[in-house]
């Protein structure tokens, strides 16, 4: 995972931090790091890709996507 994405996810003031916290509380969500990006899945189906410097890529509509800035 690139440092830009790490800062956005794990820093308290990061733009994806709320997303990260809600992922911890949702047992249906899983995340995998691939090619320095975070791929987020709900029940085995990809819903979102987060990258450090580029815009998030919404694969399918999901309630987690509504939390994007």
N, C-alpha and C positions, 0 to 999 in steps of 0.2 A: 504494500500500500504506500503510495507516495506521501511525502510529508505534508503537502497541501491538503490532501484529503484527511489525514490524521488530525490536523489542526481544526478543520471544519467539523469533524465528528466528535473529537474528544475534549476540545477546549470548551469550557463552560459558555463562552461567548461565541462559539462557532455557529455557523448558519445551519448545520445539520445536527447539532447537539440534541435538540428536542426529538428529532427522528431517532437518534441512537438510543435515547432513554426509553422511548415508547417501544422500540424493538426489543428491549430487554424484558418488557412486561408482557409481550405478546408471544405465546408459545407456538403460534402458527407460522411465525416469521423465522427464516433462517437467512444467514448472510455468508457469502463466500468471496474471498479476495482473488481476483483473476486479473492479470495484466495491470496491476496497480490500481484497479477499480474495485468497488464494492458492489457485488451483484446481490440483490435482495429478492428472496423467494417467499411466497405464501403457499403453503401446502404443496410444495414442489414445483410451483409454476412461477417463473420469473416475472416480477412486477416492476422493478426499478434498477437502474444502474447509476451509481454515483461515481464521479471522477473528480480528481483534485482541481484541475484548472478549467475543465469544460462544463457545460450545463448538464444537469441530470437528465437521463433519458428514461422516460416513462414507457414501459413496455405494455402494460395493461392497467386500466384504472383500478385503484385500490385506495382504501382509506389512509394508508401510509403516505400516498402521493399527495394527499390534501395538505399535508404538513410541510411541504416544500415551500421555501420562501419565494 
